[in-house]
Amino acid sequence: MKSRESDLVREQVRSRYADIAESNESCCSSDCCTPTSLGDGTFSARLGYSEDELATVPVGSNMGLGCGNPRVIAALQPGEVVLDLGSGGGFDCFLAARQVGAEGKVIGVDMTPEMIAKARANGRKSDFENVEFRLGEIEHLPVADSSIDVIVSNCVINLSPEKDQVFQEAYRVLRPQGRLAVSDVIAIRPLPESVKKDMDAHCGCVAGAVTVAEIEQMLRRVGFAKISIEVQEGSDQFIRDWFPGTSIENHVRAAAITAYK
């Protein structure tokens, strides 16, 4: 994607998610999208979050914006340093903070100032001392080289118009043997051109999806090894609710993606 086009997509996504942070609406503003109630425990349970997990996070941090539970595949350990790409209201960060404990640390990065403000406010509600939120783009992480043990992300990388750069940055900040563990949306068949050009579909985590083969190529190109991409076939059940009547669930699925530096 050309630089100018990338900047346009990024600004559209930033604007949409700023609106979400301020208005508590769903990730899709068009009439075709079924709104998801932010903090909807039913939807989160469908993604693999337990009632106990949902009860431990600050009110307002669960914004119902994911497509999976990346911590399930991340196997976080006490003392690890975790980086969340596109941390939103801080939901996954707060859950990860409890897993890594006081000796560990969680850093959330988001490009939307409104989301960063919301996440920081959420953190203050429960006094999370081992979590911090940084403003920045996932293509240009405000994180030092070789400083992270685990990178998680929940339905965010598909939004980037420069996914190669995202994976390059992920590789840079990971320590040797560090791991990437993300939930994201992938394409299981070619997307219609009308969908690719639809900004609502892009901001709604659909139009930016690429295939398993493309993701694997990107990861290998920057040096990742032991790559695993598991398509979650049952995810069509909730993806169809994102854009009802469009049959988009026939083109995309959620996937669990892991790789090691």
C-alpha positions in Angstrom: 0.0 0.0 0.0 1.3 3.4 -1.0 2.4 5.8 1.8 -0.4 8.2 1.2 -3.0 5.5 1.2 -1.5 4.0 4.4 -1.7 7.4 6.1 -5.4 7.8 5.1 -6.3 4.3 6.4 -4.5 4.9 9.7 -6.2 8.3 10.2 -9.6 6.8 9.5 -9.0 4.0 12.0 -7.6 6.4 14.6 -10.7 8.6 14.2 -13.1 5.7 14.5 -11.5 4.3 17.6 -11.3 7.8 19.2 -15.1 8.0 18.7 -15.5 4.5 20.3 -13.4 5.6 23.3 -15.4 8.8 23.8 -18.9 7.5 23.1 -18.8 3.8 24.2 -20.2 2.7 20.9 -19.2 -0.4 18.9 -16.4 -0.6 16.4 -18.8 -0.1 13.5 -20.7 3.1 13.0 -22.6 2.1 9.9 -26.2 0.9 9.7 -25.1 -2.6 8.5 -23.3 -3.4 11.8 -24.9 -4.9 14.8 -23.6 -2.8 17.8 -21.8 -4.7 20.5 -22.4 -3.4 24.0 -19.1 -2.4 25.5 -18.4 -4.6 28.5 -20.8 -7.3 27.2 -19.8 -10.3 29.2 -21.8 -12.6 26.9 -19.7 -11.6 23.9 -16.5 -11.9 25.9 -17.4 -15.3 27.1 -17.8 -16.4 23.4 -14.2 -15.3 22.9 -12.9 -17.5 25.7 -12.9 -15.2 28.7 -14.1 -16.6 32.0 -16.5 -15.0 34.4 -13.7 -14.8 37.0 -11.5 -12.9 34.5 -14.3 -10.5 33.6 -14.9 -9.8 37.3 -11.3 -8.8 38.0 -10.9 -5.9 35.5 -11.8 -2.3 36.0 -15.3 -1.3 34.9 -15.0 0.2 31.4 -11.9 -1.6 30.3 -13.8 -4.4 28.5 -14.9 -2.7 25.3 -15.9 -5.8 23.4 -13.5 -5.1 20.5 -11.6 -8.4 20.3 -11.9 -11.6 18.3 -10.3 -14.0 20.8 -8.3 -14.3 24.0 -4.6 -14.0 23.3 -3.6 -14.8 26.8 -4.9 -18.3 26.4 -2.2 -18.9 23.7 0.5 -16.7 25.4 0.9 -18.9 28.5 2.1 -15.9 30.5 4.5 -16.6 33.4 5.2 -14.6 36.6 7.9 -12.0 36.1 7.5 -11.7 32.3 7.4 -8.3 30.5 4.3 -8.2 28.2 3.5 -5.8 25.4 0.0 -5.4 24.1 -0.3 -4.0 20.6 -3.4 -1.8 20.3 -4.3 -2.0 23.9 -7.6 0.0 23.7 -9.3 0.4 27.1 -6.7 -1.9 28.8 -8.7 -5.0 29.2 -6.1 -7.6 28.1 -3.4 -5.6 29.9 -5.1 -5.7 33.2 -5.7 -9.5 32.9 -2.1 -10.0 31.9 -0.9 -8.0 34.8 -2.5 -10.4 37.2 -0.7 -13.3 35.5 2.8 -11.8 35.5 2.5 -10.5 39.0 4.3 -7.8 40.8 7.6 -8.9 39.5 6.4 -8.6 35.9 5.2 -5.7 33.8 2.7 -5.0 31.1 3.0 -2.2 28.5 0.0 -1.2 26.4 0.6 0.7 23.1 -2.2 2.5 21.3 -2.2 5.2 18.6 -5.4 6.8 19.8 -4.9 9.5 22.5 -8.5 9.0 23.7 -7.9 5.2 24.2 -4.7 5.9 26.1 -6.6 8.3 28.4 -9.4 5.8 28.9 -7.0 3.0 29.7 -5.0 5.1 32.2 -8.2 6.2 33.9 -9.3 2.5 34.1 -6.0 1.6 35.6 -6.3 4.2 38.3 -9.6 2.6 39.4 -7.9 -0.5 40.7 -4.4 0.8 41.2 -2.5 -1.4 38.7 1.1 -0.5 39.5 2.7 -3.0 37.0 0.8 -1.6 33.9 1.6 1.4 31.8 0.1 2.8 28.6 2.1 4.5 25.9 0.9 6.5 22.9 2.3 5.2 19.7 1.8 3.4 16.4 2.3 -0.4 16.3 4.4 0.2 13.1 6.7 2.4 15.2 6.7 1.1 18.7 7.9 3.4 21.6 9.7 0.4 23.1 13.4 -0.4 23.5 15.1 -3.2 21.5 15.1 -6.7 23.0 13.1 -5.6 26.1 9.9 -7.7 25.8 9.2 -11.4 26.7 5.8 -11.7 25.1 3.7 -9.7 22.7 0.0 -10.1 22.7 -2.6 -8.4 20.5 -6.4 -8.8 20.1 -7.9 -8.1 16.6 -5.6 -5.1 15.9 -2.9 -6.1 13.4 -5.5 -6.6 10.6 -6.2 -2.8 11.0 -2.6 -1.9 10.0 -2.0 -1.0 6.4 1.7 -1.9 6.9 1.6 -5.4 8.5 5.2 -6.2 7.5 6.4 -3.2 9.5 4.3 -4.3 12.5 6.0 -7.7 12.5 9.4 -6.1 12.0 8.9 -3.9 15.1 7.6 -6.9 17.1 10.8 -8.8 16.2 12.9 -5.8 17.2 11.5 -5.4 20.7 11.3 -9.1 21.6 14.2 -10.6 23.6 15.9 -13.7 22.1 13.4 -16.6 22.4 10.6 -14.1 23.0 7.2 -15.0 21.6 4.4 -13.4 19.7 0.9 -14.6 20.7 -2.0 -12.8 19.0 -5.6 -13.2 18.1 -6.5 -11.7 14.8 -8.8 -11.9 11.7 -7.5 -13.7 8.6 -9.0 -14.2 5.1 -9.9 -17.7 4.2 -10.9 -16.7 0.6 -10.5 -13.5 -1.5 -12.4 -10.5 -0.2 -14.8 -8.8 -2.6 -13.4 -5.5 -4.0 -16.4 -3.7 -2.6 -15.4 -4.9 0.9 -11.7 -4.0 0.5 -12.7 -0.4 -0.4 -15.2 -0.1 2.4 -13.8 1.9 5.3 -16.4 0.7 7.7 -15.4 -2.9 6.8 -11.7 -1.9 7.4 -12.3 -0.2 10.7 -14.6 -3.2 11.6 -11.6 -5.6 11.3 -12.6 -7.2 8.0 -11.3 -5.4 5.0 -7.6 -5.5 6.2 -7.5 -9.3 6.7 -4.9 -11.2 4.8 -4.4 -15.0 4.3 -2.6 -17.5 6.4 0.1 -17.8 3.8 0.6 -14.1 3.6 1.0 -13.8 7.4 3.4 -16.7 7.5 5.5 -15.1 4.8 5.7 -11.8 6.7 6.7 -13.5 9.9 9.4 -15.6 8.2 10.7 -12.7 6.3 11.6 -10.8 9.5 13.1 -13.8 11.2 10.4 -15.5 13.3 10.5 -19.3 13.7 8.1 -22.0 15.1 5.2 -20.2 13.5 1.7 -21.5 14.2 -1.5 -20.1 12.7 -4.7 -21.9 13.9 -7.9 -20.8 12.2 -10.8 -20.7 14.6 -13.6 -22.2 12.5 -16.3 -21.5 15.0 -15.6 -17.8 14.9 -18.0 -17.4 11.9 -20.8 -17.5 14.5 -19.8 -14.1 16.0 -18.2 -12.6 12.9 -21.6 -12.8 11.0 -23.0 -10.4 13.7 -20.4 -7.7 12.8 -22.0 -7.1 9.4 -25.3 -8.9 9.2 -26.6 -9.9 5.8 -23.3 -9.5 4.0 -22.1 -13.1 4.3 -18.7 -11.7 5.4 -18.3 -14.8 7.7 -17.8 -16.8 4.5 -14.6 -14.8 3.8 -12.9 -14.3 7.2 -12.2 -16.1 10.4 -10.5 -15.4 13.7 -7.1 -17.1 14.1 -4.6 -17.8 16.9 -1.1 -16.8 15.8 2.1 -17.7 17.6 5.8 -17.3 16.6 9.2 -17.1 18.3 12.2 -14.9 17.9 
